[in-house]
Amino acid sequence: MYQYALAELPGYVKPRYELGFMSYLLGDFPGALDWFNQAAALVADDDTGLGAQVFLNRGVVRYLLEGDKRAAIADVAEALRRRPDYPQAEETLRGLKGSPRWMPW
C-alpha cells in the first residue's frame, strides 16, 4: 500500500514518514533514516503536525545510528519550533542534553 502511495503521490510526506517509523520499529535504523530524510525534504515550513513528528523521529534515529548528538538536538529543536507544545520532543531534548548515554526507551 505504501509503495502505491509513493508512486501515486510522490510529493506526500505521510507515506515516507510511516515507512520510516515502521523501519525504526523493526530496528532498521539505516532504512528509517533514509525514509525520514526523504520526508523531511518534503515537509512544508508551516507544517506543525506531521512535520514535527518527522524531525523528532529523525533526530532519535540519527542519535541511535550515528551517535550524532548535535544533529539529533537540532532535529528535536526543529520539532519543537514547529510544535512548541510537544511533550515527547521536550522530554527527548532534555534527555539528549542531560545524559551522556541517553536512550529513547
C-alpha positions in Angstrom: 0.0 0.0 0.0 2.8 2.5 0.9 4.6 1.7 -2.3 1.5 2.5 -4.2 1.1 5.8 -2.3 4.8 6.7 -3.1 4.2 6.1 -6.8 0.9 7.9 -7.0 1.6 10.7 -4.5 5.3 11.5 -4.9 5.2 14.8 -3.1 3.5 13.5 0.0 5.3 13.3 3.4 3.0 10.8 5.2 4.0 7.5 3.3 7.7 8.3 3.8 7.2 9.1 7.5 5.2 5.9 8.0 7.8 3.7 6.2 10.5 5.4 8.4 8.6 4.7 11.5 8.0 1.1 10.6 11.7 0.7 9.7 12.6 2.2 13.1 10.2 -0.2 14.9 11.8 -3.1 13.1 15.3 -2.0 14.1 16.3 -1.0 10.6 17.8 2.3 11.6 19.6 3.0 8.3 16.3 2.4 6.4 14.4 4.6 8.9 16.9 7.4 8.5 16.6 7.3 4.7 12.8 7.5 4.9 12.9 10.3 7.5 15.4 12.2 5.4 13.0 11.9 2.4 10.1 13.0 4.5 12.0 16.0 6.0 12.9 17.2 2.5 9.2 17.4 1.6 7.8 18.9 4.9 6.4 22.4 4.4 7.8 25.1 6.5 4.5 25.7 8.2 3.7 22.0 8.9 3.2 21.8 12.7 1.8 18.3 12.8 3.4 15.6 10.9 6.5 17.8 10.3 7.2 17.9 14.0 7.0 14.1 14.2 9.3 13.7 11.2 12.0 15.8 12.8 11.6 14.3 16.2 12.0 10.7 14.9 14.8 11.6 12.5 16.7 13.1 15.5 16.2 10.0 17.6 17.4 7.7 14.7 20.4 9.9 14.0 21.4 9.6 17.6 20.9 5.8 17.7 22.5 5.1 14.3 25.3 7.7 14.2 25.7 8.9 17.8 25.4 12.4 16.4 24.0 14.2 19.4 24.4 17.7 17.9 22.3 16.7 14.8 19.8 14.9 17.0 19.4 18.0 19.2 19.0 20.2 16.1 16.2 17.9 14.7 14.4 17.8 18.0 14.7 21.6 18.4 13.1 21.8 14.9 10.3 19.6 16.0 9.7 21.9 19.0 9.9 25.0 16.7 7.1 23.5 14.7 5.1 22.4 17.7 6.1 24.1 20.9 3.7 22.1 23.0 5.1 18.7 22.0 5.8 16.8 25.3 7.6 13.9 23.7 10.0 16.3 21.9 10.6 18.2 25.2 11.4 15.0 27.0 13.7 13.8 24.3 15.6 17.2 24.2 16.0 17.1 28.0 17.4 13.6 27.7 19.8 14.4 24.9 21.1 17.5 26.6 21.3 16.0 30.1 22.5 12.5 29.8 25.7 11.3 28.1 24.1 7.9 27.4 20.5 8.8 26.8 18.3 6.2 25.1 14.8 6.8 23.8 13.3 3.8 25.6 
